[in-house]
Amino acid sequence: MAAAAGSASFVPLGPGSRDPGAPSRRRPRGPRHRKKGWKRWAGPEARLGREIGDFLEDVGLQQRAAGGLIAEQPDEGLFFVDTGNAEKDRKQNKGREKPLHVDLILRSDSKVPPPKDILAHQVPNARKEKRRREFWEKRAEKGVLPRGERRLRARLRRGAIPKEKPLEKGRSDPQRSFYDIWGAENPLERALEGQDEWFLQQTKKRRVKRPARLGTKPSDAPAVEVIAPGGSYNPTFEDHQALLLRAHEVEVKRKKEEDKVEKQLRIPAGTELPTAESVLQEQCQGLLAESEDEEEEEQEPPAEPEAPRPSAPRREKKTEQQRRREKEARELAARQRLAKAARCRRQELFRLRALRRQVTRWEAELRRRRQARLAKRKAKDALPRRLGRLKYEAPTLDVQLSDELADSLRTLKPEGSVLRDRFKSFQRRNLMEPRERAKFKRRYRVKYVEKRAFREVTL
């Protein structure tokens, strides 16, 4: 009876509730998901459950609002005496000062606690680890320990204490200063000083030398390009007209390219379209001619034997006098060429000034060509390269017509997209290859099935 009285005093029960300590009657079994079974749960048990739920909700509200049950709070935690002294009241009201308006704005108005993140409490292989832990707990009661635990205890009995590795200066020392990992005064390289270079290279302890090409950018184009003055929200008339002219030139160039493609694909005027007869005649163009040639060859009479060709006339043998005269003529021509070359070299002495001017002009032309090549190469480096199968396409200009300009910032319409601008910037600076959106291709045919319930409604 004492237990029953204690339980009754702890949980407030209504006049129609029964004693929890009394023997319970057997509940009738039956379906609960139908309306007929709802009335069976509308008795004392339902009222008891509602009262317990209200009590637990009240306890949770007090814990969230006051930090605990109000009945257990001391008087100093709930009330304070206003003495008129602000400093004294502030010391007395520690923790209960009125929050600022900024904090009240940022504070959540909802009294509903945030949902519990179940994924944050999940542990991978929890069931497996639990079974393994229970298995070794049962084995530990019999005096059997895991192999790692046995080796650790044996090592501790022998007195072998694991030695702590000393902190390396520059790697794990919290008091170290900043340093350049690619510089010559790198503290990570001090441990390798004085060792053989071949040994360090073969054991992979020597840091790989950083190539100089990694310090160069793939493109000289700026990361963020400044828009033209005509694209401002309040541009001048001249700047806006210059931007319109630039956009007009782009559109004209695009229109010319489209017209060029259409002109190449267009059928010339006056050309007769092929018919079935012309196509057949074209396909049989060489077959009939070959058959006619074969028939003519069969009808031709045998050719007469050709007469023998006359042989070439024999060259007569030169006399000694002719050979001597030819030799003297060749020697005379050689002497004349040498005399002319010597005479030209003597004449070059009087052309030193003209030759010096010619060499100067030649060197200036070489310098001009070299500078032109460097400028062309620099301009080419600023252009996007061909990194993939697609070519880079410049984005369209964000321009507004004269009647679309806004009078104020409130009526200004946004132009372009920051995300698209950054995406195109990566492609222009050769950091990303030009891409296109993946095309979705369905592998199977969609099958439409009309359900019976829908068919009955439509009928």
Secondary structure, DSSP 8 states (H G I E B T S, - for coil): -HHHHHHHHHS---TT---TTS---------SSSGGGTGGGSSHHHHHHHHHHHHHHHHHHHHHHHSS-GGGS-HHHH-----S-HHHHHHHTTT-----HHHHHHS----S-----HHHH--TTHHHHHHHHHHHHHHHHTT---HHHHHHHHHHHHT---------TTTT-TT-----TTSTT-GGGGGGTTS-HHHHHHTT-S-----GGGGS-S--S-SS----GGGSSS--HHHHHHHHHHHHHHHHHHHHHHHHHHHHHS--TT-----HHHHHHHHTHHHHHHHHHHHHHHHS-------------------HHHHHHHHHHHHHHHHHHHHHHHHHHHHHGGGHHHHHHHHHHHHHHHHHHHHHHHHHHHHHHHS----SSS-----------GGG--SSSTT----S-HHHHHHHHHHHTTSS----------SS-------HHHHHHH-
